[in-house]
Amino acid sequence: MGVFRVSEEVRFCYGHRLMEYQGKCARIHGHNARVEIVLAGSGLNRLGFVADFADIEAAAHEWIEQFDHKLVLRQDDPVIPYLEQAGEAYVTLPVNPSAENFARLIYEHLRGKGHPVAAVRFWETETANATYEGEG
């Protein structure tokens, strides 16, 4: 039996830096992210869909919105008290906000909501991306 694959794209802007990294990405900088969400199924629903694109886009935006135009940092980043003192918006993660971790977190969120996600590709720049496919 064949498999249907469909994808939806979501875009957002964010800033970040990578802790314990030796290189330019150790400094605070920004990206225009493009997230490709790939869904798969061996069958279609009664409407002929693997999933409704609008539902996937809404579910992705619901979660990704917290990062849009925010600085995303690892929760132990020493710059956080200074951001709080300045009243700046930021979001923390328990892991480095790398493309790989963003792809995995988005995948896990959407799978947790019951969507048939097969993979999430997170484009940090026009030429660099990371893909998370999960297990099975």
PyMOL commands that place a pseudoatom at each C-alpha (Angstrom):
pseudoatom trace, name=CA, resn=MET, resi=1, chain=A, elem=C, hetatm=0, pos=[0.000, 0.000, 0.000]
pseudoatom trace, name=CA, resn=GLY, resi=2, chain=A, elem=C, hetatm=0, pos=[1.245, 3.459, -0.850]
pseudoatom trace, name=CA, resn=VAL, resi=3, chain=A, elem=C, hetatm=0, pos=[1.742, 6.398, 1.458]
pseudoatom trace, name=CA, resn=PHE, resi=4, chain=A, elem=C, hetatm=0, pos=[0.455, 9.927, 0.947]
pseudoatom trace, name=CA, resn=ARG, resi=5, chain=A, elem=C, hetatm=0, pos=[2.718, 12.797, 2.058]
pseudoatom trace, name=CA, resn=VAL, resi=6, chain=A, elem=C, hetatm=0, pos=[1.615, 16.411, 2.257]
pseudoatom trace, name=CA, resn=SER, resi=7, chain=A, elem=C, hetatm=0, pos=[3.337, 19.410, 3.750]
pseudoatom trace, name=CA, resn=GLU, resi=8, chain=A, elem=C, hetatm=0, pos=[2.507, 22.807, 5.174]
pseudoatom trace, name=CA, resn=GLU, resi=9, chain=A, elem=C, hetatm=0, pos=[4.908, 25.706, 5.741]
pseudoatom trace, name=CA, resn=VAL, resi=10, chain=A, elem=C, hetatm=0, pos=[4.950, 28.161, 8.615]
pseudoatom trace, name=CA, resn=ARG, resi=11, chain=A, elem=C, hetatm=0, pos=[7.322, 31.106, 8.957]
pseudoatom trace, name=CA, resn=PHE, resi=12, chain=A, elem=C, hetatm=0, pos=[8.391, 33.208, 11.918]
pseudoatom trace, name=CA, resn=CYS, resi=13, chain=A, elem=C, hetatm=0, pos=[11.200, 35.477, 13.086]
pseudoatom trace, name=CA, resn=TYR, resi=14, chain=A, elem=C, hetatm=0, pos=[13.242, 34.891, 16.221]
pseudoatom trace, name=CA, resn=GLY, resi=15, chain=A, elem=C, hetatm=0, pos=[16.539, 35.657, 17.879]
pseudoatom trace, name=CA, resn=HIS, resi=16, chain=A, elem=C, hetatm=0, pos=[18.754, 33.224, 19.765]
pseudoatom trace, name=CA, resn=ARG, resi=17, chain=A, elem=C, hetatm=0, pos=[22.229, 32.244, 20.759]
pseudoatom trace, name=CA, resn=LEU, resi=18, chain=A, elem=C, hetatm=0, pos=[23.805, 28.887, 21.503]
pseudoatom trace, name=CA, resn=MET, resi=19, chain=A, elem=C, hetatm=0, pos=[25.356, 28.316, 24.896]
pseudoatom trace, name=CA, resn=GLU, resi=20, chain=A, elem=C, hetatm=0, pos=[28.715, 26.489, 25.072]
pseudoatom trace, name=CA, resn=TYR, resi=21, chain=A, elem=C, hetatm=0, pos=[29.211, 27.014, 21.338]
pseudoatom trace, name=CA, resn=GLN, resi=22, chain=A, elem=C, hetatm=0, pos=[32.512, 28.252, 19.922]
pseudoatom trace, name=CA, resn=GLY, resi=23, chain=A, elem=C, hetatm=0, pos=[31.704, 30.504, 16.994]
pseudoatom trace, name=CA, resn=LYS, resi=24, chain=A, elem=C, hetatm=0, pos=[29.441, 33.287, 15.752]
pseudoatom trace, name=CA, resn=CYS, resi=25, chain=A, elem=C, hetatm=0, pos=[26.245, 31.609, 16.953]
pseudoatom trace, name=CA, resn=ALA, resi=26, chain=A, elem=C, hetatm=0, pos=[27.377, 32.058, 20.553]
pseudoatom trace, name=CA, resn=ARG, resi=27, chain=A, elem=C, hetatm=0, pos=[26.337, 35.711, 20.109]
pseudoatom trace, name=CA, resn=ILE, resi=28, chain=A, elem=C, hetatm=0, pos=[22.742, 36.919, 20.080]
pseudoatom trace, name=CA, resn=HIS, resi=29, chain=A, elem=C, hetatm=0, pos=[21.509, 37.109, 16.488]
pseudoatom trace, name=CA, resn=GLY, resi=30, chain=A, elem=C, hetatm=0, pos=[18.301, 36.645, 14.510]
pseudoatom trace, name=CA, resn=HIS, resi=31, chain=A, elem=C, hetatm=0, pos=[16.761, 34.412, 11.851]
pseudoatom trace, name=CA, resn=ASN, resi=32, chain=A, elem=C, hetatm=0, pos=[13.745, 34.272, 9.571]
pseudoatom trace, name=CA, resn=ALA, resi=33, chain=A, elem=C, hetatm=0, pos=[12.688, 30.669, 10.100]
pseudoatom trace, name=CA, resn=ARG, resi=34, chain=A, elem=C, hetatm=0, pos=[10.765, 28.518, 7.671]
pseudoatom trace, name=CA, resn=VAL, resi=35, chain=A, elem=C, hetatm=0, pos=[9.194, 25.372, 9.088]
pseudoatom trace, name=CA, resn=GLU, resi=36, chain=A, elem=C, hetatm=0, pos=[8.061, 22.601, 6.760]
pseudoatom trace, name=CA, resn=ILE, resi=37, chain=A, elem=C, hetatm=0, pos=[5.680, 20.145, 8.414]
pseudoatom trace, name=CA, resn=VAL, resi=38, chain=A, elem=C, hetatm=0, pos=[5.363, 16.835, 6.545]
pseudoatom trace, name=CA, resn=LEU, resi=39, chain=A, elem=C, hetatm=0, pos=[2.333, 14.666, 7.249]
pseudoatom trace, name=CA, resn=ALA, resi=40, chain=A, elem=C, hetatm=0, pos=[1.899, 11.085, 6.090]
pseudoatom trace, name=CA, resn=GLY, resi=41, chain=A, elem=C, hetatm=0, pos=[-0.839, 8.503, 5.965]
pseudoatom trace, name=CA, resn=SER, resi=42, chain=A, elem=C, hetatm=0, pos=[-1.652, 5.322, 4.114]
pseudoatom trace, name=CA, resn=GLY, resi=43, chain=A, elem=C, hetatm=0, pos=[-5.273, 6.388, 3.762]
pseudoatom trace, name=CA, resn=LEU, resi=44, chain=A, elem=C, hetatm=0, pos=[-7.327, 9.509, 3.354]
pseudoatom trace, name=CA, resn=ASN, resi=45, chain=A, elem=C, hetatm=0, pos=[-10.207, 10.820, 5.439]
pseudoatom trace, name=CA, resn=ARG, resi=46, chain=A, elem=C, hetatm=0, pos=[-13.738, 11.105, 4.064]
pseudoatom trace, name=CA, resn=LEU, resi=47, chain=A, elem=C, hetatm=0, pos=[-12.825, 14.437, 2.425]
pseudoatom trace, name=CA, resn=GLY, resi=48, chain=A, elem=C, hetatm=0, pos=[-9.835, 12.944, 0.617]
pseudoatom trace, name=CA, resn=PHE, resi=49, chain=A, elem=C, hetatm=0, pos=[-7.205, 14.462, 2.935]
pseudoatom trace, name=CA, resn=VAL, resi=50, chain=A, elem=C, hetatm=0, pos=[-4.289, 13.099, 4.921]
pseudoatom trace, name=CA, resn=ALA, resi=51, chain=A, elem=C, hetatm=0, pos=[-4.960, 16.170, 7.065]
pseudoatom trace, name=CA, resn=ASP, resi=52, chain=A, elem=C, hetatm=0, pos=[-6.529, 19.559, 6.516]
pseudoatom trace, name=CA, resn=PHE, resi=53, chain=A, elem=C, hetatm=0, pos=[-3.789, 22.100, 5.730]
pseudoatom trace, name=CA, resn=ALA, resi=54, chain=A, elem=C, hetatm=0, pos=[-5.682, 24.761, 7.685]
pseudoatom trace, name=CA, resn=ASP, resi=55, chain=A, elem=C, hetatm=0, pos=[-5.744, 22.553, 10.799]
pseudoatom trace, name=CA, resn=ILE, resi=56, chain=A, elem=C, hetatm=0, pos=[-2.011, 21.897, 10.600]
pseudoatom trace, name=CA, resn=GLU, resi=57, chain=A, elem=C, hetatm=0, pos=[-1.205, 25.552, 10.028]
pseudoatom trace, name=CA, resn=ALA, resi=58, chain=A, elem=C, hetatm=0, pos=[-3.397, 26.595, 12.974]
pseudoatom trace, name=CA, resn=ALA, resi=59, chain=A, elem=C, hetatm=0, pos=[-1.877, 23.972, 15.308]
pseudoatom trace, name=CA, resn=ALA, resi=60, chain=A, elem=C, hetatm=0, pos=[1.652, 24.967, 14.295]
pseudoatom trace, name=CA, resn=HIS, resi=61, chain=A, elem=C, hetatm=0, pos=[0.971, 28.698, 14.656]
pseudoatom trace, name=CA, resn=GLU, resi=62, chain=A, elem=C, hetatm=0, pos=[-0.653, 28.131, 18.039]
pseudoatom trace, name=CA, resn=TRP, resi=63, chain=A, elem=C, hetatm=0, pos=[2.639, 26.781, 19.419]
pseudoatom trace, name=CA, resn=ILE, resi=64, chain=A, elem=C, hetatm=0, pos=[5.181, 28.677, 17.294]
pseudoatom trace, name=CA, resn=GLU, resi=65, chain=A, elem=C, hetatm=0, pos=[3.531, 32.025, 18.066]
pseudoatom trace, name=CA, resn=GLN, resi=66, chain=A, elem=C, hetatm=0, pos=[5.245, 32.080, 21.478]
pseudoatom trace, name=CA, resn=PHE, resi=67, chain=A, elem=C, hetatm=0, pos=[8.616, 32.381, 19.697]
pseudoatom trace, name=CA, resn=ASP, resi=68, chain=A, elem=C, hetatm=0, pos=[7.697, 34.897, 16.972]
pseudoatom trace, name=CA, resn=HIS, resi=69, chain=A, elem=C, hetatm=0, pos=[9.766, 38.079, 17.292]
pseudoatom trace, name=CA, resn=LYS, resi=70, chain=A, elem=C, hetatm=0, pos=[11.192, 36.919, 20.612]
pseudoatom trace, name=CA, resn=LEU, resi=71, chain=A, elem=C, hetatm=0, pos=[14.645, 36.060, 21.843]
pseudoatom trace, name=CA, resn=VAL, resi=72, chain=A, elem=C, hetatm=0, pos=[14.828, 32.301, 22.512]
pseudoatom trace, name=CA, resn=LEU, resi=73, chain=A, elem=C, hetatm=0, pos=[17.426, 31.209, 25.047]
pseudoatom trace, name=CA, resn=ARG, resi=74, chain=A, elem=C, hetatm=0, pos=[18.449, 28.141, 26.974]
pseudoatom trace, name=CA, resn=GLN, resi=75, chain=A, elem=C, hetatm=0, pos=[16.918, 28.405, 30.455]
pseudoatom trace, name=CA, resn=ASP, resi=76, chain=A, elem=C, hetatm=0, pos=[20.297, 28.849, 32.172]
pseudoatom trace, name=CA, resn=ASP, resi=77, chain=A, elem=C, hetatm=0, pos=[21.527, 31.675, 29.915]
pseudoatom trace, name=CA, resn=PRO, resi=78, chain=A, elem=C, hetatm=0, pos=[23.237, 34.321, 32.092]
pseudoatom trace, name=CA, resn=VAL, resi=79, chain=A, elem=C, hetatm=0, pos=[21.775, 37.183, 30.014]
pseudoatom trace, name=CA, resn=ILE, resi=80, chain=A, elem=C, hetatm=0, pos=[18.223, 36.465, 31.295]
pseudoatom trace, name=CA, resn=PRO, resi=81, chain=A, elem=C, hetatm=0, pos=[18.394, 38.713, 34.414]
pseudoatom trace, name=CA, resn=TYR, resi=82, chain=A, elem=C, hetatm=0, pos=[19.483, 41.626, 32.206]
pseudoatom trace, name=CA, resn=LEU, resi=83, chain=A, elem=C, hetatm=0, pos=[16.578, 41.046, 29.823]
pseudoatom trace, name=CA, resn=GLU, resi=84, chain=A, elem=C, hetatm=0, pos=[14.168, 40.964, 32.761]
pseudoatom trace, name=CA, resn=GLN, resi=85, chain=A, elem=C, hetatm=0, pos=[15.640, 44.167, 34.161]
pseudoatom trace, name=CA, resn=ALA, resi=86, chain=A, elem=C, hetatm=0, pos=[15.199, 45.850, 30.772]
pseudoatom trace, name=CA, resn=GLY, resi=87, chain=A, elem=C, hetatm=0, pos=[11.642, 44.524, 30.312]
pseudoatom trace, name=CA, resn=GLU, resi=88, chain=A, elem=C, hetatm=0, pos=[12.576, 42.655, 27.147]
pseudoatom trace, name=CA, resn=ALA, resi=89, chain=A, elem=C, hetatm=0, pos=[10.537, 39.710, 25.853]
pseudoatom trace, name=CA, resn=TYR, resi=90, chain=A, elem=C, hetatm=0, pos=[12.220, 36.315, 25.757]
pseudoatom trace, name=CA, resn=VAL, resi=91, chain=A, elem=C, hetatm=0, pos=[11.364, 32.613, 25.863]
pseudoatom trace, name=CA, resn=THR, resi=92, chain=A, elem=C, hetatm=0, pos=[13.434, 29.879, 27.479]
pseudoatom trace, name=CA, resn=LEU, resi=93, chain=A, elem=C, hetatm=0, pos=[13.938, 26.243, 26.533]
pseudoatom trace, name=CA, resn=PRO, resi=94, chain=A, elem=C, hetatm=0, pos=[15.580, 23.463, 28.546]
pseudoatom trace, name=CA, resn=VAL, resi=95, chain=A, elem=C, hetatm=0, pos=[17.872, 22.872, 25.537]
pseudoatom trace, name=CA, resn=ASN, resi=96, chain=A, elem=C, hetatm=0, pos=[19.906, 25.068, 23.207]
pseudoatom trace, name=CA, resn=PRO, resi=97, chain=A, elem=C, hetatm=0, pos=[17.575, 26.745, 20.673]
pseudoatom trace, name=CA, resn=SER, resi=98, chain=A, elem=C, hetatm=0, pos=[19.245, 25.048, 17.712]
pseudoatom trace, name=CA, resn=ALA, resi=99, chain=A, elem=C, hetatm=0, pos=[17.510, 24.222, 14.426]
pseudoatom trace, name=CA, resn=GLU, resi=100, chain=A, elem=C, hetatm=0, pos=[17.619, 20.547, 15.397]
pseudoatom trace, name=CA, resn=ASN, resi=101, chain=A, elem=C, hetatm=0, pos=[15.917, 21.172, 18.732]
pseudoatom trace, name=CA, resn=PHE, resi=102, chain=A, elem=C, hetatm=0, pos=[13.280, 23.431, 17.175]
pseudoatom trace, name=CA, resn=ALA, resi=103, chain=A, elem=C, hetatm=0, pos=[12.469, 20.719, 14.613]
pseudoatom trace, name=CA, resn=ARG, resi=104, chain=A, elem=C, hetatm=0, pos=[12.095, 18.081, 17.350]
pseudoatom trace, name=CA, resn=LEU, resi=105, chain=A, elem=C, hetatm=0, pos=[10.018, 20.311, 19.635]
pseudoatom trace, name=CA, resn=ILE, resi=106, chain=A, elem=C, hetatm=0, pos=[7.600, 21.271, 16.848]
pseudoatom trace, name=CA, resn=TYR, resi=107, chain=A, elem=C, hetatm=0, pos=[7.307, 17.614, 15.781]
pseudoatom trace, name=CA, resn=GLU, resi=108, chain=A, elem=C, hetatm=0, pos=[6.571, 16.495, 19.348]
pseudoatom trace, name=CA, resn=HIS, resi=109, chain=A, elem=C, hetatm=0, pos=[4.005, 19.254, 19.882]
pseudoatom trace, name=CA, resn=LEU, resi=110, chain=A, elem=C, hetatm=0, pos=[2.061, 18.405, 16.724]
pseudoatom trace, name=CA, resn=ARG, resi=111, chain=A, elem=C, hetatm=0, pos=[2.234, 14.626, 17.295]
pseudoatom trace, name=CA, resn=GLY, resi=112, chain=A, elem=C, hetatm=0, pos=[1.014, 15.250, 20.849]
pseudoatom trace, name=CA, resn=LYS, resi=113, chain=A, elem=C, hetatm=0, pos=[-2.019, 17.026, 19.367]
pseudoatom trace, name=CA, resn=GLY, resi=114, chain=A, elem=C, hetatm=0, pos=[-2.787, 13.916, 17.290]
pseudoatom trace, name=CA, resn=HIS, resi=115, chain=A, elem=C, hetatm=0, pos=[-1.564, 15.124, 13.892]
pseudoatom trace, name=CA, resn=PRO, resi=116, chain=A, elem=C, hetatm=0, pos=[0.023, 12.487, 11.601]
pseudoatom trace, name=CA, resn=VAL, resi=117, chain=A, elem=C, hetatm=0, pos=[3.382, 14.273, 11.409]
pseudoatom trace, name=CA, resn=ALA, resi=118, chain=A, elem=C, hetatm=0, pos=[6.115, 12.287, 9.663]
pseudoatom trace, name=CA, resn=ALA, resi=119, chain=A, elem=C, hetatm=0, pos=[8.839, 14.951, 9.773]
pseudoatom trace, name=CA, resn=VAL, resi=120, chain=A, elem=C, hetatm=0, pos=[9.547, 18.581, 10.535]
pseudoatom trace, name=CA, resn=ARG, resi=121, chain=A, elem=C, hetatm=0, pos=[12.188, 20.460, 8.582]
pseudoatom trace, name=CA, resn=PHE, resi=122, chain=A, elem=C, hetatm=0, pos=[13.361, 23.664, 10.231]
pseudoatom trace, name=CA, resn=TRP, resi=123, chain=A, elem=C, hetatm=0, pos=[15.089, 26.138, 7.899]
pseudoatom trace, name=CA, resn=GLU, resi=124, chain=A, elem=C, hetatm=0, pos=[17.255, 28.489, 9.970]
pseudoatom trace, name=CA, resn=THR, resi=125, chain=A, elem=C, hetatm=0, pos=[18.531, 30.240, 6.849]
pseudoatom trace, name=CA, resn=GLU, resi=126, chain=A, elem=C, hetatm=0, pos=[17.884, 29.879, 3.129]
pseudoatom trace, name=CA, resn=THR, resi=127, chain=A, elem=C, hetatm=0, pos=[20.653, 27.280, 2.896]
pseudoatom trace, name=CA, resn=ALA, resi=128, chain=A, elem=C, hetatm=0, pos=[20.711, 25.551, 6.291]
pseudoatom trace, name=CA, resn=ASN, resi=129, chain=A, elem=C, hetatm=0, pos=[18.050, 23.269, 7.722]
pseudoatom trace, name=CA, resn=ALA, resi=130, chain=A, elem=C, hetatm=0, pos=[17.561, 20.441, 10.182]
pseudoatom trace, name=CA, resn=THR, resi=131, chain=A, elem=C, hetatm=0, pos=[14.988, 17.640, 9.950]
pseudoatom trace, name=CA, resn=TYR, resi=132, chain=A, elem=C, hetatm=0, pos=[13.456, 15.604, 12.750]
pseudoatom trace, name=CA, resn=GLU, resi=133, chain=A, elem=C, hetatm=0, pos=[11.534, 12.451, 11.803]
pseudoatom trace, name=CA, resn=GLY, resi=134, chain=A, elem=C, hetatm=0, pos=[10.829, 10.899, 15.171]
pseudoatom trace, name=CA, resn=GLU, resi=135, chain=A, elem=C, hetatm=0, pos=[10.748, 7.201, 15.819]
pseudoatom trace, name=CA, resn=GLY, resi=136, chain=A, elem=C, hetatm=0, pos=[8.693, 5.057, 13.504]
for i in range(1, 136): cmd.bond("trace and resi %d" % i, "trace and resi %d" % (i + 1))
show_as sticks, trace
zoom trace
